């Protein structure tokens, strides 16, 4: 199944890409996807980020489906 990965802010700058589409096996979870992405992009191993699936924050055990849009972005702090 294909999913679309969007990178925002520091992640986009570090990887020098805005997005990518990748093929995943059926039954892949967010946790498994992150492992795949960290192997694919070594720089992600040292960065902290949040994950949203189809514009909703996602837990590591969230299952992914064909056509999902996954956004990775750094934590935001404000004052």
C-alpha positions as CSV (number, residue, x, y, z in Angstrom):
1,X,0.0,0.0,0.0
2,X,1.2,3.5,-0.8
3,X,1.2,6.3,1.8
4,X,2.3,9.9,1.5
5,X,4.8,11.4,4.0
6,X,4.9,15.1,4.6
7,X,7.8,16.8,6.3
8,X,7.5,20.1,8.0
9,X,9.8,22.8,9.5
10,X,13.2,21.5,10.7
11,X,12.5,18.0,9.4
12,X,12.0,19.4,5.9
13,X,15.2,21.5,6.1
14,X,17.3,18.6,7.5
15,X,16.1,16.1,4.9
16,X,15.9,18.6,2.0
17,X,12.6,17.2,0.9
18,X,9.0,18.3,1.4
19,X,7.3,14.9,0.9
20,X,7.7,11.4,-0.4
21,X,5.4,8.5,-1.2
22,X,6.4,5.1,0.0
23,X,5.2,1.6,-0.4
24,X,4.4,-0.3,2.9
25,X,3.1,-3.7,3.7
26,X,-0.5,-4.1,4.8
27,X,-0.9,-3.9,8.5
28,X,2.0,-1.4,9.0
29,X,1.6,0.8,12.2
30,X,2.9,4.3,12.9
31,X,5.7,2.7,15.0
32,X,6.8,0.5,12.2
33,X,6.6,3.3,9.7
34,X,8.9,5.4,11.9
35,X,11.4,2.6,12.1
36,X,11.4,2.4,8.3
37,X,11.8,6.1,7.9
38,X,14.7,6.3,10.5
39,X,16.5,3.6,8.5
40,X,15.8,5.4,5.3
41,X,16.8,8.9,6.6
42,X,19.5,8.6,9.3
43,X,19.0,12.2,10.3
44,X,15.6,11.4,11.7
45,X,17.2,9.3,14.4
46,X,18.5,12.4,16.2
47,X,15.4,14.6,15.8
48,X,12.2,14.7,17.9
49,X,8.9,15.0,16.1
50,X,5.2,14.4,16.3
51,X,3.1,12.3,13.9
52,X,-0.3,13.0,12.5
53,X,-2.3,10.7,10.2
54,X,-4.9,12.4,8.0
55,X,-4.6,15.6,10.1
56,X,-5.1,13.8,13.5
57,X,-2.3,13.1,16.0
58,X,-1.4,9.5,15.9
59,X,-0.2,7.0,18.5
60,X,2.5,4.5,17.7
61,X,0.0,1.6,17.5
62,X,-2.2,3.3,15.0
63,X,-2.6,1.2,11.9
64,X,-2.1,2.7,8.5
65,X,-4.2,2.3,5.3
66,X,-3.6,2.8,1.6
67,X,-3.7,6.5,0.7
68,X,-3.1,7.8,4.3
69,X,-1.2,11.1,4.6
70,X,1.3,11.1,7.4
71,X,2.7,14.4,8.6
72,X,5.9,14.6,10.6
73,X,6.6,17.9,12.4
74,X,8.7,19.1,15.4
75,X,7.0,19.7,18.8
76,X,5.9,23.3,19.1
77,X,6.3,25.3,22.3
78,X,4.9,28.7,23.0
79,X,4.7,31.3,25.6
